[in-house]
Amino acid sequence: GFGNQVIATTSNSKTIYVAAVTGPAATQATLGNINITGADAAQFSVAGGSCLTTGPIQGGATCNILVTFRPTTVGAKSATVHVPLNPPACDGCVTERTVTVTGTGALAPPAAQATTMSARANTPTPLDLTPFISGAELAGVRISTAPSKGTATVSGTFSYTVTVHDNKGHSGSINCSVTVTPAPPVRATCAVITANEG
């Protein structure tokens, strides 16, 4: 089976091997149109393989079919891949091979994206992590090994770790940093005021 696959993403392909029907000596089987049936058929697709391009298969030879899984909802899925084989007339020949394929649609696990943010020294700067975290049913974000809280007073690059977790106990961590640049110099303007005696 395909195991867990995040919904709306496509799995790596799995290979189904098809052996040709063994009929009378020197006979060949011809493949029919491969199709997928079942309540979850739309979640699975034929993605390639030599069975799609091969001609008649000699008795005992094989070809393969590549199948992928792309769930649209959470939960267990299954379908049946049908491979029609049209052998020469012979008693007892199997005229179709069927394979059951299974997989489970899963929610996206929590994840954090590495990023470097910028701030100015001696300048209060809110740092928004929202664009850099993802996942379904997130339960919280923890920041560790971070710079001291408050307004940075010196320039430099400071590293910290962001850990995201969901309500199922899954978590993902990434190292991030904040680059603090010197604050612009303070400029003052003086004006000379004169008073005239009346």
Secondary structure, 3 states (H helix, E strand, C coil): CCCEEECCCCCCCEEEEEECCCCCCCCEEEECCCEEECCCHHHEEEEECHHHCCCCEECCCEEEEEEEECCCCCEEEEEEEEEEEECCCCCCCCCEEEEEEEEEEECCCCEECCCEEEEECCCCCCCCCHHHEECCCEEEEEEECCCCCCCCCCCEEEEEEEEEEECCCCEEEEEEEEEEECCCCCCCCCCCCCCCCC
